[in-house]
Amino acid sequence: MTELVHTRKELAAARDALTGTVGVVMTMGALHSGHETLLRAARERADHVLVTIFVNPLQFGPNEDFDRYPRTLDADLEICRRAGADVVFAPAVTDMYPEGQPTVRLNPGPLGEDLEGLSRPGFFHGVLTVVMKLLQLTRPDLAFFGEKDYQQLTLVRRMVRDLDVPTEIVGVPTVREPDGLALSSRNRYLSADERAAALSLSAALRAGAEAAERGADAGAVLAAAHRGFDSGTPGARLDYLVLTDADLEPGPVSGAARLLIAAWVGATRLIDNAAIHLAPRS
């Protein structure tokens, strides 16, 4: 039976009743099968699973979609029940930020100002602040994050390591539609034509990965990814397409690497990424 709680007091009582290992899955709601995969991963590794559903205003810019972001709590609860979640914490903004938006926020460091942080200033300050608050409130042994938001996953791992938070961060591979489109709550904004155009993102990643498998170097992999994006259905506008190392560190790329992409499709901004391996240069 899944217990729904809304306040800090209710959450504390529900958390105290959980014995053994606790895994948390943090979401903004509008759950889909990608979230179900996170929940199943948590169910496999933890004795109890706690889900948070909170649309965090700190990570939305003034021209972004906070007000229109889908709120589907009843459907979300059904998915949580089906996946075996023990507790769902769905607070109001006033429960998370009782004194209004916090003046003290976590600084993500240089990586937080690049890629998504460059396109969305202040985004990761808001993300890490709410993740840290939720880690403090839920006190999990493990926290599960999807690899689709790879920069977020990387920064959360760094935050936990740098600030000595006693939680293991577990990355879960991206879930895709049969045609390759990465599952996202924002996909529901896409028209039929826009959904077709959105396949340009996965086409770019696939082209880059195939080039890497043929032994191409970093420059050739990135060039192949750009060609893959351009050859997709028209309608997607590229924001960035980069090849970096697996930890998103600056410098020459070799061995384990990550190809990351962001693009606008109509009024919807989508992101995706893929792991690749660059062959050593002779």
C-alpha positions in Angstrom: 0.0 0.0 0.0 1.4 3.4 -1.0 1.1 6.2 1.6 0.7 9.7 0.3 2.1 12.5 2.5 2.2 16.3 1.9 3.9 17.9 4.9 7.3 17.6 6.5 5.7 16.3 9.7 3.9 13.6 7.8 7.0 12.7 5.8 9.1 12.4 9.0 6.6 10.0 10.6 6.4 7.9 7.4 10.1 7.8 7.0 10.7 6.8 10.6 8.4 3.8 10.1 10.6 2.4 7.3 13.2 -0.1 8.4 16.1 -1.4 6.4 17.5 0.3 3.3 15.5 3.2 1.8 15.8 4.3 -1.8 14.4 7.6 -3.1 13.3 8.6 -6.6 13.0 12.4 -7.0 10.5 13.5 -9.7 8.6 16.6 -10.8 5.6 14.4 -11.5 4.0 13.7 -14.9 5.4 10.2 -14.5 6.0 7.9 -17.5 7.6 4.5 -18.1 11.0 6.0 -17.7 10.1 6.9 -14.1 8.7 3.4 -13.6 12.2 2.0 -14.6 13.7 4.2 -11.9 11.2 2.9 -9.4 11.8 -0.7 -10.4 15.6 -0.2 -10.0 15.0 1.2 -6.5 12.7 -1.6 -5.7 15.4 -4.1 -6.6 18.1 -2.6 -4.5 16.2 -1.1 -1.5 13.9 -2.6 1.1 11.6 0.5 0.8 11.1 3.1 -1.9 10.1 6.7 -1.3 9.1 8.9 -4.2 9.0 12.7 -4.2 6.8 14.7 -6.5 7.5 18.4 -6.6 7.6 20.9 -9.4 10.5 23.0 -8.2 10.2 26.7 -9.1 13.9 27.4 -8.4 14.9 25.6 -11.6 12.6 27.4 -14.0 13.7 30.6 -15.7 11.3 33.6 -16.3 10.4 32.4 -19.8 10.2 28.7 -19.0 7.2 26.4 -18.5 6.7 26.3 -14.7 3.0 27.2 -14.9 2.2 24.9 -17.8 4.3 22.0 -16.5 1.9 19.1 -16.2 0.5 18.2 -12.8 -0.9 14.7 -12.9 -0.9 13.6 -9.2 -3.7 10.9 -9.5 -2.0 9.2 -12.5 1.4 9.5 -10.8 0.1 7.8 -7.7 -1.2 4.9 -9.7 2.2 4.5 -11.3 3.9 4.6 -7.9 1.4 2.0 -6.5 2.0 -0.3 -9.5 5.8 0.0 -9.0 5.6 -0.8 -5.3 6.5 2.6 -3.8 6.0 2.7 -0.1 5.7 6.5 0.4 5.0 9.4 -1.9 5.9 12.9 -0.7 4.1 15.6 -2.7 4.6 18.9 -0.9 3.3 22.3 -1.7 5.8 25.0 -2.5 5.2 26.6 0.9 6.2 23.3 2.5 9.5 23.1 0.7 10.2 26.8 1.0 8.3 28.0 4.1 10.1 31.4 4.1 9.8 32.0 0.4 12.5 31.3 -2.2 15.8 30.7 -0.3 18.5 33.3 -0.3 21.1 30.6 0.3 21.5 28.1 -2.7 24.0 25.5 -3.6 26.7 26.7 -6.1 27.2 23.9 -8.7 30.7 25.2 -9.6 32.0 25.7 -13.2 30.2 22.7 -14.7 26.9 24.2 -13.5 27.4 27.2 -15.8 28.1 25.1 -18.9 25.8 23.2 -21.3 22.4 23.3 -19.6 23.7 25.9 -17.2 24.8 28.1 -20.1 21.4 27.8 -21.8 19.4 28.1 -18.5 21.3 30.4 -16.1 20.8 29.5 -12.5 19.1 26.2 -13.4 21.6 23.9 -11.5 21.6 26.2 -8.5 17.9 25.4 -8.1 18.3 21.7 -8.9 21.1 21.1 -6.4 19.3 23.2 -3.7 16.1 21.1 -3.9 18.0 17.8 -4.2 19.9 18.6 -1.1 16.8 19.6 0.8 15.0 16.4 -0.3 18.0 14.3 0.7 17.9 15.9 4.1 14.1 15.3 4.5 14.0 11.8 3.1 17.3 10.5 4.6 17.8 7.8 1.9 20.5 5.2 1.7 20.3 5.3 -2.1 19.0 7.9 -4.6 18.1 7.0 -8.2 18.5 9.4 -11.1 18.0 8.8 -14.8 21.0 9.2 -17.2 18.9 11.2 -19.6 19.6 14.2 -17.4 23.3 13.3 -17.4 24.7 16.7 -16.4 22.3 16.7 -13.4 23.3 13.2 -12.4 27.0 14.2 -12.7 26.5 17.3 -10.5 24.5 15.5 -7.9 27.2 12.9 -7.6 29.8 15.6 -7.2 27.7 17.4 -4.6 27.2 14.2 -2.5 30.9 13.5 -2.7 32.1 17.0 -2.0 29.7 17.6 0.9 30.0 14.2 2.5 26.3 13.3 2.1 25.9 9.6 3.2 23.7 8.6 0.2 24.8 6.4 -2.8 23.7 8.0 -6.1 22.6 5.4 -8.6 22.4 6.2 -12.3 19.7 4.4 -14.4 20.0 4.1 -18.2 17.7 6.2 -20.4 14.4 4.7 -21.5 13.5 5.2 -25.1 10.5 4.7 -27.4 10.9 2.0 -30.1 12.0 4.7 -32.6 14.7 6.0 -30.3 13.1 9.1 -28.8 14.1 9.4 -25.1 11.1 9.4 -22.8 10.5 12.8 -21.2 7.6 14.5 -19.5 7.9 17.3 -22.0 7.2 15.0 -24.9 3.5 15.5 -24.3 3.9 19.1 -25.5 4.9 17.9 -29.0 2.5 17.8 -32.0 2.8 14.8 -34.4 5.1 16.8 -36.7 7.2 18.0 -33.8 7.5 14.5 -32.4 8.9 13.4 -35.8 11.3 16.3 -35.7 12.4 15.3 -32.2 13.9 12.2 -33.6 16.8 14.3 -34.9 18.3 14.2 -31.4 18.5 10.5 -31.2 19.6 10.4 -34.8 22.6 12.6 -34.0 23.6 10.4 -31.0 23.2 7.2 -33.1 25.4 8.6 -35.9 28.1 9.7 -33.4 28.0 6.3 -31.7 28.3 4.4 -35.0 31.3 6.6 -36.0 33.0 5.8 -32.7 32.4 2.1 -33.2 34.2 2.4 -36.6 37.2 3.8 -34.7 36.7 7.5 -35.5 38.5 10.1 -33.4 36.7 12.7 -31.3 36.5 15.3 -34.1 35.1 12.8 -36.6 32.6 11.5 -34.1 31.3 15.0 -33.4 31.1 15.7 -37.2 29.1 12.6 -37.8 26.7 13.5 -35.0 26.1 16.9 -36.6 25.4 15.2 -39.9 23.0 12.9 -38.2 21.1 15.8 -36.7 21.0 17.7 -39.9 19.7 14.6 -41.8 16.7 14.2 -39.5 13.2 15.5 -40.0 13.3 19.3 -40.3 11.9 21.3 -37.4 14.5 20.9 -34.7 16.8 23.8 -33.8 20.1 22.8 -32.3 21.1 24.4 -29.0 24.3 22.4 -28.4 25.9 19.2 -29.4 29.2 18.3 -27.6 31.5 15.4 -27.0 33.1 15.3 -23.6 34.6 12.8 -21.2 32.4 10.6 -19.0 32.8 13.0 -16.1 32.1 16.1 -18.2 35.6 17.4 -17.5 37.2 19.8 -19.9 40.2 18.8 -22.0 41.0 16.2 -24.6 38.6 13.3 -24.9 39.6 9.7 -25.1 38.3 6.3 -23.9 34.9 6.5 -22.1 33.1 9.6 -23.4 29.6 11.2 -23.5 27.8 12.8 -26.4 25.3 15.4 -25.2 22.6 17.2 -27.2 19.9 19.8 -26.6 17.5 21.2 -29.2 14.3 23.2 -29.5 11.4 21.4 -31.2 8.7 24.0 -31.6 8.4 25.7 -28.2 9.7 22.6 -26.4 13.3 22.2 -25.4 14.6 18.6 -25.3 17.9 17.0 -24.2 19.5 13.6 -24.7 22.9 11.9 -24.5 24.7 8.7 -25.2 27.7 6.9 -23.8 30.4 6.2 -26.4 34.0 4.9 -26.3 36.7 6.4 -28.3 39.4 4.0 -29.5 42.9 4.8 -28.4 45.0 6.6 -31.0 48.0 4.7 -32.3 
